[in-house]
Every structure is written in C-alpha cells, then in structure tokens.
Amino acid sequence: MAKALKTAKDNNKKKYKNLKKEAIAAHKRSTVIVGTIVVGCLGSWPHDNDNLLSQPNLSNVTKKNLTKMCIISNVKYSATT
C-alpha cells in the first residue's frame, strides 16, 4: 500500500477509535466492526479494503457495488477540488 494511503488509514483508525467503544457500549449483544476504507484520488483500491468488506455478511454483488460507489465518489470529488 502506498505511504499516503497507509497514513490516511492509520489516521482514520485513531479518529474512529472512540466510535468503536461507544458502539460496543450501546450494542452489547452485537459484534461491532469499525473499519476504514481508503481510496486513492485516482481510484486505487488497496487490498485491505477487500479484507474489511469480507467481514460482514454482504453478498458479492453488494461488495462489488459498494467498491464501485466508493471509487466513483472519490474520483469525482478529486476531479472537482
């Protein structure tokens, strides 16, 4: 993974650390997974994202669509800023 993407992922993990604690406290009977999906400005997709999406019980079609939506949204945002 490129250094910039790894830095972004690490920063997001720190940022959302407390959110996971709050979610666990609020939903004691559930399994809570808080993960970070990082997408490069030109749509690069690190394999860590696939690992994260394999954890919840999502269909392959849903995973594929979510991946496309993340990439398209990020490329569109990068092109307009």
PDB file as gemmi writes it, atoms N, CA and C in Angstrom:
CRYST1    1.000    1.000    1.000  90.00  90.00  90.00 P 1                      
ATOM      1  N   MET A   1       0.853  -1.172   0.000  1.00  0.00           N  
ATOM      2  CA  MET A   1       0.000   0.000   0.000  1.00  0.00           C  
ATOM      3  C   MET A   1       0.900   1.235   0.000  1.00  0.00           C  
ATOM      4  N   ALA A   2       0.522   2.216  -0.783  1.00  0.00           N  
ATOM      5  CA  ALA A   2       1.304   3.454  -0.864  1.00  0.00           C  
ATOM      6  C   ALA A   2       1.336   4.139   0.506  1.00  0.00           C  
ATOM      7  N   LYS A   3       2.399   4.865   0.744  1.00  0.00           N  
ATOM      8  CA  LYS A   3       2.599   5.502   2.050  1.00  0.00           C  
ATOM      9  C   LYS A   3       1.453   6.458   2.403  1.00  0.00           C  
ATOM     10  N   ALA A   4       0.999   7.230   1.428  1.00  0.00           N  
ATOM     11  CA  ALA A   4      -0.085   8.191   1.691  1.00  0.00           C  
ATOM     12  C   ALA A   4      -1.381   7.482   2.086  1.00  0.00           C  
ATOM     13  N   LEU A   5      -1.675   6.356   1.425  1.00  0.00           N  
ATOM     14  CA  LEU A   5      -2.887   5.615   1.761  1.00  0.00           C  
ATOM     15  C   LEU A   5      -2.766   4.981   3.148  1.00  0.00           C  
ATOM     16  N   LYS A   6      -1.581   4.481   3.470  1.00  0.00           N  
ATOM     17  CA  LYS A   6      -1.367   3.889   4.791  1.00  0.00           C  
ATOM     18  C   LYS A   6      -1.503   4.946   5.878  1.00  0.00           C  
ATOM     19  N   THR A   7      -0.958   6.136   5.633  1.00  0.00           N  
ATOM     20  CA  THR A   7      -1.074   7.231   6.596  1.00  0.00           C  
ATOM     21  C   THR A   7      -2.537   7.609   6.803  1.00  0.00           C  
ATOM     22  N   ALA A   8      -3.291   7.697   5.704  1.00  0.00           N  
ATOM     23  CA  ALA A   8      -4.723   8.026   5.795  1.00  0.00           C  
ATOM     24  C   ALA A   8      -5.465   6.962   6.601  1.00  0.00           C  
ATOM     25  N   LYS A   9      -5.148   5.704   6.349  1.00  0.00           N  
ATOM     26  CA  LYS A   9      -5.806   4.604   7.067  1.00  0.00           C  
ATOM     27  C   LYS A   9      -5.476   4.668   8.560  1.00  0.00           C  
ATOM     28  N   ASP A  10      -4.210   4.895   8.892  1.00  0.00           N  
ATOM     29  CA  ASP A  10      -3.795   4.986  10.295  1.00  0.00           C  
ATOM     30  C   ASP A  10      -4.467   6.165  10.999  1.00  0.00           C  
ATOM     31  N   ASN A  11      -4.536   7.305  10.318  1.00  0.00           N  
ATOM     32  CA  ASN A  11      -5.196   8.483  10.905  1.00  0.00           C  
ATOM     33  C   ASN A  11      -6.674   8.216  11.153  1.00  0.00           C  
ATOM     34  N   ASN A  12      -7.334   7.539  10.225  1.00  0.00           N  
ATOM     35  CA  ASN A  12      -8.756   7.238  10.401  1.00  0.00           C  
ATOM     36  C   ASN A  12      -8.976   6.250  11.536  1.00  0.00           C  
ATOM     37  N   LYS A  13      -8.078   5.284  11.700  1.00  0.00           N  
ATOM     38  CA  LYS A  13      -8.204   4.330  12.816  1.00  0.00           C  
ATOM     39  C   LYS A  13      -8.180   5.080  14.144  1.00  0.00           C  
ATOM     40  N   LYS A  14      -7.265   6.032  14.276  1.00  0.00           N  
ATOM     41  CA  LYS A  14      -7.183   6.834  15.507  1.00  0.00           C  
ATOM     42  C   LYS A  14      -8.447   7.659  15.686  1.00  0.00           C  
ATOM     43  N   LYS A  15      -8.898   8.259  14.590  1.00  0.00           N  
ATOM     44  CA  LYS A  15     -10.058   9.148  14.630  1.00  0.00           C  
ATOM     45  C   LYS A  15     -11.323   8.418  15.100  1.00  0.00           C  
ATOM     46  N   TYR A  16     -11.499   7.173  14.651  1.00  0.00           N  
ATOM     47  CA  TYR A  16     -12.729   6.447  14.938  1.00  0.00           C  
ATOM     48  C   TYR A  16     -12.599   5.446  16.076  1.00  0.00           C  
ATOM     49  N   LYS A  17     -11.485   5.476  16.810  1.00  0.00           N  
ATOM     50  CA  LYS A  17     -11.265   4.555  17.920  1.00  0.00           C  
ATOM     51  C   LYS A  17     -12.364   4.694  18.982  1.00  0.00           C  
ATOM     52  N   ASN A  18     -12.704   5.933  19.334  1.00  0.00           N  
ATOM     53  CA  ASN A  18     -13.744   6.166  20.347  1.00  0.00           C  
ATOM     54  C   ASN A  18     -15.123   5.758  19.849  1.00  0.00           C  
ATOM     55  N   LEU A  19     -15.361   5.900  18.552  1.00  0.00           N  
ATOM     56  CA  LEU A  19     -16.647   5.497  17.984  1.00  0.00           C  
ATOM     57  C   LEU A  19     -16.888   4.010  18.214  1.00  0.00           C  
ATOM     58  N   LYS A  20     -15.846   3.207  18.052  1.00  0.00           N  
ATOM     59  CA  LYS A  20     -15.984   1.769  18.275  1.00  0.00           C  
ATOM     60  C   LYS A  20     -16.353   1.481  19.727  1.00  0.00           C  
ATOM     61  N   LYS A  21     -15.702   2.162  20.662  1.00  0.00           N  
ATOM     62  CA  LYS A  21     -16.012   1.978  22.083  1.00  0.00           C  
ATOM     63  C   LYS A  21     -17.468   2.326  22.376  1.00  0.00           C  
ATOM     64  N   GLU A  22     -17.934   3.428  21.798  1.00  0.00           N  
ATOM     65  CA  GLU A  22     -19.324   3.855  22.002  1.00  0.00           C  
ATOM     66  C   GLU A  22     -20.299   2.846  21.402  1.00  0.00           C  
ATOM     67  N   ALA A  23     -19.983   2.345  20.221  1.00  0.00           N  
ATOM     68  CA  ALA A  23     -20.866   1.378  19.568  1.00  0.00           C  
ATOM     69  C   ALA A  23     -20.930   0.070  20.351  1.00  0.00           C  
ATOM     70  N   ILE A  24     -19.807  -0.376  20.876  1.00  0.00           N  
ATOM     71  CA  ILE A  24     -19.781  -1.599  21.688  1.00  0.00           C  
ATOM     72  C   ILE A  24     -20.621  -1.407  22.944  1.00  0.00           C  
ATOM     73  N   ALA A  25     -20.489  -0.243  23.587  1.00  0.00           N  
ATOM     74  CA  ALA A  25     -21.266   0.032  24.799  1.00  0.00           C  
ATOM     75  C   ALA A  25     -22.762   0.097  24.503  1.00  0.00           C  
ATOM     76  N   ALA A  26     -23.127   0.646  23.358  1.00  0.00           N  
ATOM     77  CA  ALA A  26     -24.541   0.803  23.005  1.00  0.00           C  
ATOM     78  C   ALA A  26     -25.174  -0.483  22.484  1.00  0.00           C  
ATOM     79  N   HIS A  27     -24.370  -1.373  21.938  1.00  0.00           N  
ATOM     80  CA  HIS A  27     -24.896  -2.595  21.320  1.00  0.00           C  
ATOM     81  C   HIS A  27     -24.165  -3.811  21.884  1.00  0.00           C  
ATOM     82  N   LYS A  28     -24.376  -4.064  23.152  1.00  0.00           N  
ATOM     83  CA  LYS A  28     -23.633  -5.101  23.868  1.00  0.00           C  
ATOM     84  C   LYS A  28     -23.817  -6.505  23.302  1.00  0.00           C  
ATOM     85  N   ARG A  29     -24.942  -6.778  22.697  1.00  0.00           N  
ATOM     86  CA  ARG A  29     -25.200  -8.123  22.171  1.00  0.00           C  
ATOM     87  C   ARG A  29     -24.710  -8.309  20.735  1.00  0.00           C  
ATOM     88  N   SER A  30     -24.198  -7.266  20.142  1.00  0.00           N  
ATOM     89  CA  SER A  30     -23.771  -7.324  18.744  1.00  0.00           C  
ATOM     90  C   SER A  30     -22.253  -7.340  18.643  1.00  0.00           C  
ATOM     91  N   THR A  31     -21.790  -7.836  17.512  1.00  0.00           N  
ATOM     92  CA  THR A  31     -20.373  -7.737  17.191  1.00  0.00           C  
ATOM     93  C   THR A  31     -20.172  -6.438  16.444  1.00  0.00           C  
ATOM     94  N   VAL A  32     -19.262  -5.619  16.909  1.00  0.00           N  
ATOM     95  CA  VAL A  32     -19.027  -4.310  16.306  1.00  0.00           C  
ATOM     96  C   VAL A  32     -17.700  -4.330  15.567  1.00  0.00           C  
ATOM     97  N   ILE A  33     -17.744  -3.944  14.308  1.00  0.00           N  
ATOM     98  CA  ILE A  33     -16.539  -3.820  13.497  1.00  0.00           C  
ATOM     99  C   ILE A  33     -16.498  -2.393  12.972  1.00  0.00           C  
ATOM    100  N   VAL A  34     -15.443  -1.695  13.273  1.00  0.00           N  
ATOM    101  CA  VAL A  34     -15.245  -0.353  12.726  1.00  0.00           C  
ATOM    102  C   VAL A  34     -13.989  -0.429  11.876  1.00  0.00           C  
ATOM    103  N   GLY A  35     -14.139  -0.136  10.612  1.00  0.00           N  
ATOM    104  CA  GLY A  35     -13.012  -0.227   9.707  1.00  0.00           C  
ATOM    105  C   GLY A  35     -12.900   1.015   8.850  1.00  0.00           C  
ATOM    106  N   THR A  36     -11.804   1.098   8.166  1.00  0.00           N  
ATOM    107  CA  THR A  36     -11.534   2.249   7.320  1.00  0.00           C  
ATOM    108  C   THR A  36     -11.367   1.795   5.880  1.00  0.00           C  
ATOM    109  N   ILE A  37     -12.138   2.379   4.992  1.00  0.00           N  
ATOM    110  CA  ILE A  37     -11.966   2.143   3.566  1.00  0.00           C  
ATOM    111  C   ILE A  37     -11.228   3.351   3.012  1.00  0.00           C  
ATOM    112  N   VAL A  38     -10.070   3.091   2.445  1.00  0.00           N  
ATOM    113  CA  VAL A  38      -9.241   4.153   1.885  1.00  0.00           C  
ATOM    114  C   VAL A  38      -9.190   3.964   0.377  1.00  0.00           C  
ATOM    115  N   VAL A  39      -9.453   5.051  -0.357  1.00  0.00           N  
ATOM    116  CA  VAL A  39      -9.415   5.008  -1.819  1.00  0.00           C  
ATOM    117  C   VAL A  39      -8.501   6.124  -2.295  1.00  0.00           C  
ATOM    118  N   GLY A  40      -7.594   5.807  -3.207  1.00  0.00           N  
ATOM    119  CA  GLY A  40      -6.695   6.806  -3.761  1.00  0.00           C  
ATOM    120  C   GLY A  40      -7.440   7.790  -4.638  1.00  0.00           C  
ATOM    121  N   CYS A  41      -6.871   8.959  -4.856  1.00  0.00           N  
ATOM    122  CA  CYS A  41      -7.558  10.015  -5.616  1.00  0.00           C  
ATOM    123  C   CYS A  41      -7.836   9.607  -7.065  1.00  0.00           C  
ATOM    124  N   LEU A  42      -7.059   8.685  -7.608  1.00  0.00           N  
ATOM    125  CA  LEU A  42      -7.314   8.203  -8.968  1.00  0.00           C  
ATOM    126  C   LEU A  42      -8.055   6.866  -8.972  1.00  0.00           C  
ATOM    127  N   GLY A  43      -8.596   6.498  -7.815  1.00  0.00           N  
ATOM    128  CA  GLY A  43      -9.404   5.294  -7.726  1.00  0.00           C  
ATOM    129  C   GLY A  43      -8.654   4.043  -7.323  1.00  0.00           C  
ATOM    130  N   SER A  44      -7.403   4.180  -6.858  1.00  0.00           N  
ATOM    131  CA  SER A  44      -6.688   2.973  -6.425  1.00  0.00           C  
ATOM    132  C   SER A  44      -7.405   2.367  -5.219  1.00  0.00           C  
ATOM    133  N   TRP A  45      -7.419   1.047  -5.163  1.00  0.00           N  
ATOM    134  CA  TRP A  45      -8.179   0.303  -4.162  1.00  0.00           C  
ATOM    135  C   TRP A  45      -7.256  -0.697  -3.472  1.00  0.00           C  
ATOM    136  N   PRO A  46      -6.757  -0.378  -2.273  1.00  0.00           N  
ATOM    137  CA  PRO A  46      -5.874  -1.310  -1.567  1.00  0.00           C  
ATOM    138  C   PRO A  46      -6.592  -2.608  -1.191  1.00  0.00           C  
ATOM    139  N   HIS A  47      -5.862  -3.696  -1.161  1.00  0.00           N  
ATOM    140  CA  HIS A  47      -6.458  -4.997  -0.826  1.00  0.00           C  
ATOM    141  C   HIS A  47      -6.999  -5.048   0.596  1.00  0.00           C  
ATOM    142  N   ASP A  48      -6.511  -4.175   1.473  1.00  0.00           N  
ATOM    143  CA  ASP A  48      -7.051  -4.119   2.838  1.00  0.00           C  
ATOM    144  C   ASP A  48      -8.544  -3.813   2.834  1.00  0.00           C  
ATOM    145  N   ASN A  49      -8.996  -3.045   1.839  1.00  0.00           N  
ATOM    146  CA  ASN A  49     -10.429  -2.739   1.734  1.00  0.00           C  
ATOM    147  C   ASN A  49     -11.234  -4.014   1.505  1.00  0.00           C  
ATOM    148  N   ASP A  50     -10.727  -4.896   0.652  1.00  0.00           N  
ATOM    149  CA  ASP A  50     -11.427  -6.161   0.389  1.00  0.00           C  
ATOM    150  C   ASP A  50     -11.491  -7.015   1.643  1.00  0.00           C  
ATOM    151  N   ASN A  51     -10.411  -7.008   2.415  1.00  0.00           N  
ATOM    152  CA  ASN A  51     -10.399  -7.766   3.671  1.00  0.00           C  
ATOM    153  C   ASN A  51     -11.470  -7.251   4.621  1.00  0.00           C  
ATOM    154  N   LEU A  52     -11.619  -5.936   4.698  1.00  0.00           N  
ATOM    155  CA  LEU A  52     -12.632  -5.344   5.567  1.00  0.00           C  
ATOM    156  C   LEU A  52     -14.033  -5.710   5.097  1.00  0.00           C  
ATOM    157  N   LEU A  53     -14.261  -5.639   3.790  1.00  0.00           N  
ATOM    158  CA  LEU A  53     -15.599  -5.933   3.258  1.00  0.00           C  
ATOM    159  C   LEU A  53     -15.948  -7.409   3.343  1.00  0.00           C  
ATOM    160  N   SER A  54     -14.970  -8.269   3.560  1.00  0.00           N  
ATOM    161  CA  SER A  54     -15.268  -9.699   3.672  1.00  0.00           C  
ATOM    162  C   SER A  54     -15.761 -10.061   5.068  1.00  0.00           C  
ATOM    163  N   GLN A  55     -15.600  -9.168   6.044  1.00  0.00           N  
ATOM    164  CA  GLN A  55     -16.003  -9.475   7.416  1.00  0.00           C  
ATOM    165  C   GLN A  55     -17.510  -9.481   7.624  1.00  0.00           C  
ATOM    166  N   PRO A  56     -18.241  -8.443   7.216  1.00  0.00           N  
ATOM    167  CA  PRO A  56     -19.698  -8.523   7.386  1.00  0.00           C  
ATOM    168  C   PRO A  56     -20.294  -9.481   6.357  1.00  0.00           C  
ATOM    169  N   ASN A  57     -21.497  -9.906   6.603  1.00  0.00           N  
ATOM    170  CA  ASN A  57     -22.158 -10.864   5.716  1.00  0.00           C  
ATOM    171  C   ASN A  57     -22.828 -10.131   4.553  1.00  0.00           C  
ATOM    172  N   LEU A  58     -22.009  -9.687   3.595  1.00  0.00           N  
ATOM    173  CA  LEU A  58     -22.513  -8.975   2.421  1.00  0.00           C  
ATOM    174  C   LEU A  58     -22.454  -9.889   1.208  1.00  0.00           C  
ATOM    175  N   SER A  59     -23.409  -9.737   0.313  1.00  0.00           N  
ATOM    176  CA  SER A  59     -23.369 -10.517  -0.923  1.00  0.00           C  
ATOM    177  C   SER A  59     -22.245  -9.988  -1.815  1.00  0.00           C  
ATOM    178  N   ASN A  60     -21.812 -10.809  -2.743  1.00  0.00           N  
ATOM    179  CA  ASN A  60     -20.757 -10.391  -3.671  1.00  0.00           C  
ATOM    180  C   ASN A  60     -21.191  -9.191  -4.508  1.00  0.00           C  
ATOM    181  N   VAL A  61     -22.471  -9.158  -4.876  1.00  0.00           N  
ATOM    182  CA  VAL A  61     -22.990  -8.031  -5.665  1.00  0.00           C  
ATOM    183  C   VAL A  61     -22.932  -6.747  -4.835  1.00  0.00           C  
ATOM    184  N   THR A  62     -23.299  -6.829  -3.563  1.00  0.00           N  
ATOM    185  CA  THR A  62     -23.256  -5.664  -2.692  1.00  0.00           C  
ATOM    186  C   THR A  62     -21.822  -5.176  -2.515  1.00  0.00           C  
ATOM    187  N   LYS A  63     -20.883  -6.099  -2.309  1.00  0.00           N  
ATOM    188  CA  LYS A  63     -19.466  -5.723  -2.174  1.00  0.00           C  
ATOM    189  C   LYS A  63     -18.960  -5.030  -3.432  1.00  0.00           C  
ATOM    190  N   LYS A  64     -19.325  -5.588  -4.584  1.00  0.00           N  
ATOM    191  CA  LYS A  64     -18.884  -5.016  -5.866  1.00  0.00           C  
ATOM    192  C   LYS A  64     -19.466  -3.615  -6.055  1.00  0.00           C  
ATOM    193  N   ASN A  65     -20.750  -3.449  -5.754  1.00  0.00           N  
ATOM    194  CA  ASN A  65     -21.400  -2.142  -5.902  1.00  0.00           C  
ATOM    195  C   ASN A  65     -20.840  -1.117  -4.923  1.00  0.00           C  
ATOM    196  N   LEU A  66     -20.578  -1.544  -3.697  1.00  0.00           N  
ATOM    197  CA  LEU A  66     -20.003  -0.644  -2.707  1.00  0.00           C  
ATOM    198  C   LEU A  66     -18.615  -0.183  -3.144  1.00  0.00           C  
ATOM    199  N   THR A  67     -17.827  -1.116  -3.667  1.00  0.00           N  
ATOM    200  CA  THR A  67     -16.500  -0.782  -4.175  1.00  0.00           C  
ATOM    201  C   THR A  67     -16.594   0.254  -5.289  1.00  0.00           C  
ATOM    202  N   LYS A  68     -17.472   0.017  -6.249  1.00  0.00           N  
ATOM    203  CA  LYS A  68     -17.647   0.951  -7.367  1.00  0.00           C  
ATOM    204  C   LYS A  68     -18.083   2.326  -6.880  1.00  0.00           C  
ATOM    205  N   MET A  69     -19.043   2.360  -5.947  1.00  0.00           N  
ATOM    206  CA  MET A  69     -19.545   3.642  -5.448  1.00  0.00           C  
ATOM    207  C   MET A  69     -18.446   4.427  -4.731  1.00  0.00           C  
ATOM    208  N   CYS A  70     -17.623   3.735  -3.940  1.00  0.00           N  
ATOM    209  CA  CYS A  70     -16.523   4.411  -3.239  1.00  0.00           C  
ATOM    210  C   CYS A  70     -15.525   4.991  -4.226  1.00  0.00           C  
ATOM    211  N   ILE A  71     -15.160   4.205  -5.226  1.00  0.00           N  
ATOM    212  CA  ILE A  71     -14.170   4.659  -6.211  1.00  0.00           C  
ATOM    213  C   ILE A  71     -14.720   5.823  -7.035  1.00  0.00           C  
ATOM    214  N   ILE A  72     -15.933   5.680  -7.539  1.00  0.00           N  
ATOM    215  CA  ILE A  72     -16.535   6.740  -8.361  1.00  0.00           C  
ATOM    216  C   ILE A  72     -16.670   8.033  -7.554  1.00  0.00           C  
ATOM    217  N   SER A  73     -17.142   7.927  -6.332  1.00  0.00           N  
ATOM    218  CA  SER A  73     -17.315   9.104  -5.491  1.00  0.00           C  
ATOM    219  C   SER A  73     -15.985   9.799  -5.236  1.00  0.00           C  
ATOM    220  N   ASN A  74     -14.962   9.019  -4.947  1.00  0.00           N  
ATOM    221  CA  ASN A  74     -13.657   9.608  -4.649  1.00  0.00           C  
ATOM    222  C   ASN A  74     -13.031  10.258  -5.882  1.00  0.00           C  
ATOM    223  N   VAL A  75     -13.116   9.605  -7.025  1.00  0.00           N  
ATOM    224  CA  VAL A  75     -12.552  10.175  -8.254  1.00  0.00           C  
ATOM    225  C   VAL A  75     -13.300  11.452  -8.626  1.00  0.00           C  
ATOM    226  N   LYS A  76     -14.631  11.438  -8.475  1.00  0.00           N  
ATOM    227  CA  LYS A  76     -15.438  12.623  -8.779  1.00  0.00           C  
ATOM    228  C   LYS A  76     -15.049  13.787  -7.864  1.00  0.00           C  
ATOM    229  N   TYR A  77     -14.902  13.496  -6.568  1.00  0.00           N  
ATOM    230  CA  TYR A  77     -14.515  14.534  -5.610  1.00  0.00           C  
ATOM    231  C   TYR A  77     -13.124  15.078  -5.939  1.00  0.00           C  
ATOM    232  N   SER A  78     -12.197  14.192  -6.246  1.00  0.00           N  
ATOM    233  CA  SER A  78     -10.821  14.607  -6.562  1.00  0.00           C  
ATOM    234  C   SER A  78     -10.773  15.475  -7.811  1.00  0.00           C  
ATOM    235  N   ALA A  79     -11.645  15.188  -8.758  1.00  0.00           N  
ATOM    236  CA  ALA A  79     -11.651  15.944 -10.021  1.00  0.00           C  
ATOM    237  C   ALA A  79     -12.239  17.340  -9.854  1.00  0.00           C  
ATOM    238  N   THR A  80     -13.075  17.550  -8.837  1.00  0.00           N  
ATOM    239  CA  THR A  80     -13.756  18.830  -8.677  1.00  0.00           C  
ATOM    240  C   THR A  80     -13.124  19.716  -7.622  1.00  0.00           C  
ATOM    241  N   THR A  81     -12.089  19.215  -6.928  1.00  0.00           N  
ATOM    242  CA  THR A  81     -11.465  20.060  -5.885  1.00  0.00           C  
ATOM    243  C   THR A  81     -10.060  20.422  -6.264  1.00  0.00           C  
TER     244      THR A  81                                                      
END                                                                             
